[in-house]
């Protein structure tokens, strides 16, 4: 999965799951202040990302994410390559 397709999928999830306007989902948009997402929304986001990308995300990481760009970076950096995705899947099944 290319970095661009990862970003597009994350943005699509944010728009669809939380009924956000597409133009509001930009890298520097703050999750709580700009997009009005709370901690329960964070749980829903983790579930949606796990389902979309077929891997597990540590729920504690979501607390550290402050912007849409943080989400982009996390998914891209941890699961962007096929090797990283395979390693994450193996860790979940172990």
C-alpha positions as CSV (number, residue, x, y, z in Angstrom):
1,X,0.0,0.0,0.0
2,X,1.5,3.3,-1.0
3,X,1.8,6.2,1.5
4,X,-0.7,8.2,-0.6
5,X,-3.3,5.4,-0.4
6,X,-2.8,5.0,3.3
7,X,-3.4,8.7,3.8
8,X,-6.5,8.6,1.5
9,X,-7.9,5.7,3.4
10,X,-7.4,7.3,6.8
11,X,-9.1,10.5,5.6
12,X,-12.0,8.5,4.2
13,X,-12.4,6.7,7.5
14,X,-12.5,10.0,9.4
15,X,-15.0,11.5,7.0
16,X,-17.3,8.5,7.0
17,X,-17.1,7.3,10.6
18,X,-17.4,10.8,12.2
19,X,-19.5,12.5,9.5
20,X,-16.8,15.2,9.0
21,X,-16.6,17.5,6.1
22,X,-13.8,16.3,3.8
23,X,-12.2,19.8,3.7
24,X,-11.9,19.7,7.5
25,X,-9.7,16.6,7.4
26,X,-6.3,18.1,6.8
27,X,-3.0,17.1,8.4
28,X,-2.8,20.0,10.8
29,X,-6.4,19.6,12.0
30,X,-6.4,18.9,15.8
31,X,-8.6,15.9,16.6
32,X,-10.2,17.3,19.8
33,X,-10.2,21.1,19.1
34,X,-10.9,21.3,15.4
35,X,-12.7,18.0,14.6
36,X,-14.5,17.7,18.0
37,X,-13.5,14.1,18.6
38,X,-13.4,12.8,22.1
39,X,-11.8,9.8,23.8
40,X,-14.7,7.5,22.8
41,X,-14.3,8.6,19.2
42,X,-10.6,7.6,19.6
43,X,-11.7,4.0,20.4
44,X,-14.0,4.0,17.4
45,X,-11.1,5.3,15.3
46,X,-8.8,2.5,16.4
47,X,-11.4,-0.1,15.6
48,X,-12.0,1.4,12.1
49,X,-8.3,1.6,11.4
50,X,-7.7,-1.9,12.5
51,X,-10.5,-3.2,10.3
52,X,-9.4,-1.2,7.3
53,X,-5.7,-2.1,7.5
54,X,-6.2,-5.6,9.1
55,X,-3.8,-5.1,12.0
56,X,-4.0,-4.2,15.7
57,X,-3.1,-0.7,17.1
58,X,-2.2,-0.2,20.7
59,X,-5.0,1.9,22.1
60,X,-2.6,3.9,24.2
61,X,-1.1,5.3,21.0
62,X,-4.3,7.1,20.1
63,X,-3.9,9.3,23.3
64,X,-0.6,10.6,21.9
65,X,-2.2,11.5,18.5
66,X,-3.2,15.1,18.5
67,X,-3.7,15.8,14.7
68,X,-4.8,14.1,11.6
69,X,-1.2,14.3,10.5
70,X,-0.2,12.3,13.6
71,X,-2.5,9.5,12.5
72,X,-1.1,9.6,9.0
73,X,2.4,9.4,10.3
74,X,1.7,6.6,12.8
75,X,0.0,4.3,10.3
76,X,2.5,5.1,7.5
77,X,5.6,4.7,9.8
78,X,4.4,1.6,11.6
79,X,2.5,-0.2,8.9
80,X,3.3,1.4,5.6
81,X,5.5,-1.3,4.1
82,X,4.4,-4.8,3.4
83,X,7.1,-6.1,5.8
84,X,5.8,-3.9,8.6
85,X,2.2,-5.0,8.0
86,X,3.3,-8.7,8.0
87,X,5.2,-8.1,11.3
88,X,2.2,-6.4,12.9
89,X,-0.1,-9.3,11.8
90,X,2.4,-11.8,13.2
91,X,2.5,-10.0,16.5
92,X,-1.2,-10.1,16.8
93,X,-1.5,-13.8,16.1
94,X,1.5,-14.8,18.3
